[in-house]
Amino acid sequence: MTNEFTSSQPLIPIAILTGFLGSGKTTLLNCLVRQPAFSDTLVIINEFGEISLDHLLVTQSNEIVVTEMDSGCICCSIRGDLARTLREIGWRFSREGKRKFKRVMIETTGLADPAPIIHTLMTDDFIASRYRLDAVITTVDSVNGMQTLDRHPEAIKQVAVADRLILTKNDLIDETQLTDLQHRLARLNPTAQQLRVLNGETDGQALFGARLFFLDQKAPDVLGWLNESAYAGTIKQAGNASDTFRYQPITGKLSKQRFQKKQKVAQQDIHGHDDHIRAFSFTFDTPIEPELFDQWLGLLMAFKGPDILRVKGMLNLKHRSGPIIIHGVQHIFHPPVELAEWPSEDHRTRIVFITRDIDRSVIERTFDRFVSTGTEAFSTGTGV
Ligand SMILES: Nc1nc2c(ncn2[C@@H]2O[C@H](COP(=O)(O)OP(=O)(O)OP(=O)(O)O)[C@@H](O)[C@H]2O)c(=O)[nH]1
């Protein structure tokens, strides 16, 4: 059996398609697979039968979460089924030594937590050396979206980790309702691009290419990606969590550390989910000692990781000429990336957060203690 991957090949982009039950994932996929531009995209689905099998590149991967990590934590679990599928498709979908697909789209079940999928892509050595997470695409049912967000914490998490939010069934509600939903989504995830889509009709090409790290272009739009000015609100929701920390530090000195902290499963307040989510940003004026930053983020993730839904940052670290880009979903972080140059004259550290039940003041206080050692303060910021 030959392996159709080689290390010299560019990493294969993967898009995760998630969204609550009945929110229009399959309808979207059915439209996408008919587009010529999608012909080189391998689709991994949960169940055959829902999607048109006219598309040649479809395979199945049942969502069986393996919870054999030290902590038994769902969020940290490896999706063994998915890992196996991603290992196999290289040779299963190839002919005469040539791989038949250039991209992958994974459709999750409506109740799926995207975190274990993201974790699988980043922590499995084989997969991480061949694939790159390109975009998390979340469908939101415009008719039932408000109610779903009220009742289901997992739906809010699907929104919070999204790069693209696809609003479906817009034909069934009026403009005012749709605008209200869009505002709510923007508060939950200020930087996710929102697209209104009718009966799944959208440009498949436009759905890929959302993540800064993995764009092949020479000058990535880091300011657009960070979009800190969008973090002007406060959003909320109750959640569920019990987790382990796994943060990959910049200096590497903490790489073997595992922080574990059992956390109580939060009460799910059916009527007040949004009240628990915060979206905010802060900046720091002077270069930061990398080790101090690692310690701060490491401890923050150890104690609060399950409730830090998303972090994006551009850091000015001492001894580095370009900005360091960090990006995490809960306590799972991409390896930090150093850009060749700053995107503008502004060389301040900028970090944006979407959290659950963590106030901006907590982040600031701990940052101040570890990183600025009490001599410097946060300069600006919006949010709570
Ligand atoms: N009116 C209208 N109906 C839509 C639209 N998009 C999807 N639907 C319908 O919504 C229903 C659910 O859509 P699906 O695509 O099956 O949703 P799903 O997210 O795959 O559902 P699960 O797999 O059960 O989670 C279907 O009957 C679709 O035809 C739309 O834009 N407008």
The ligand as a Gaussian input file, in Angstrom:
#p B3LYP/6-31G(d) Opt

LIG

0 1
 N      -37.080000      27.490000       3.076000
 C      -35.827000      27.068000       3.191000
 N      -35.585000      25.825000       3.625000
 C      -34.299000      25.423000       3.757000
 C      -33.219000      26.282000       3.431000
 N      -32.063000      25.609000       3.692000
 C      -32.413000      24.397000       4.140000
 N      -33.761000      24.254000       4.174000
 C      -34.537000      23.112000       4.606000
 O      -34.286000      22.860000       5.974000
 C      -34.406000      21.475000       6.264000
 C      -33.173000      21.022000       7.027000
 O      -32.061000      21.188000       6.167000
 P      -30.823000      20.187000       6.189000
 O      -29.909000      20.613000       5.126000
 O      -31.273000      18.777000       6.173000
 O      -30.223000      20.520000       7.611000
 P      -29.022000      19.750000       8.376000
 O      -28.291000      20.774000       9.143000
 O      -28.230000      18.946000       7.432000
 O      -29.849000      18.800000       9.319000
 P      -29.292000      17.616000      10.278000
 O      -28.448000      16.736000       9.416000
 O      -30.522000      16.970000      10.768000
 O      -28.546000      18.281000      11.375000
 C      -34.575000      20.778000       4.928000
 O      -35.938000      20.482000       4.775000
 C      -34.146000      21.823000       3.909000
 O      -34.797000      21.677000       2.673000
 C      -33.514000      27.625000       2.954000
 O      -32.647000      28.465000       2.701000
 N      -34.836000      27.947000       2.868000

